[in-house]
Amino acid sequence: MNDKLLAIFNGVESYHWWFLGRRFLLEKIIKKYGGGKKDVKILDVGCGSGGNIEFLSQFGKVYGVDKSSLAINYCKKRGFKNVSQADATKLPFKEKQFDIVLLLDVLEHIKDDKRALQEARRVLKDNGLIILTAPALPFIWSKHDQMQGHFRRYKKTDFHELADKLDLEIQRLSYFNTFLLVPIGIIRKLSVLKPFGRLGEYDSKINFDIAKFTLLNKLLLGIFKTEINLSEILEYPAGVSLVGVFVKK
């Protein structure tokens, strides 16, 4: 992730509908699959500017790593001490240190995603959880992905294959951001055409400035949360993103 995008995230992640909605999803997952433990140690791989560290602190002691020195500086300015600059494919921790390891929209930025997931497994305690989110559906690949430094968008089969190779048991693998798939998909496909190219750029106003309109931001967050609540009883056939919960056997 480049420094410009990181600076944007640092400015909007406390109120933007996407970040709040993803944390709502994470809260449900952690309470369902990882709750009830004492002295939980959590590792946020690719912690960015630290917004998730603050959120995750309610569930245990949180550590963060990020490849970007700017990201670590943002975290330290927020008062987070357990953060360090490191590559996801070479984590600076001994084996079996953490109860939960998170890779939240991180794997798509890593060329060797298997190696990164293997490292997450290495530092995870037996029966610990890996929670990851990632962009889904390769057919909506666009300039948006290229400018954000993505190597790929995922299908469910990709994570099934990774889980098999790394001896991880899948507890949950599902699409999310489904209700907004059609408008987002249309925008991404239009951005391939030259007159609409700006729509696909990561810093376009449609991505981030839209959240400055309070009522619209609340509406989008409400749609997102409704979808997440319904995912308890529904299996969505597609979505802009995937969420996976894996257990170390």
Secondary structure, DSSP 4 states (H G I P E B T S, - for coil): --HHHHHHHHHHTTT-HHHHHHHHHHHHHHHHHSTT-SS-EEEEET-TTSHHHHHHTTTSEEEEEES-HHHHHHHHHTT--SEEE-BTTB-SS-SS-EEEEEEES-GGG-S-HHHHHHHHHHTEEEEEEEEEEEEB-GGG--HHHHHTT-S--B-HHHHHHHHHHHTEEEEEEEEES-TTHHHHHHHHHHTTSGGGGGGGSTTSTTTTGGGGSHHHHHHHHHHHHHHHHHTTT---S--SEEEEEEEE-
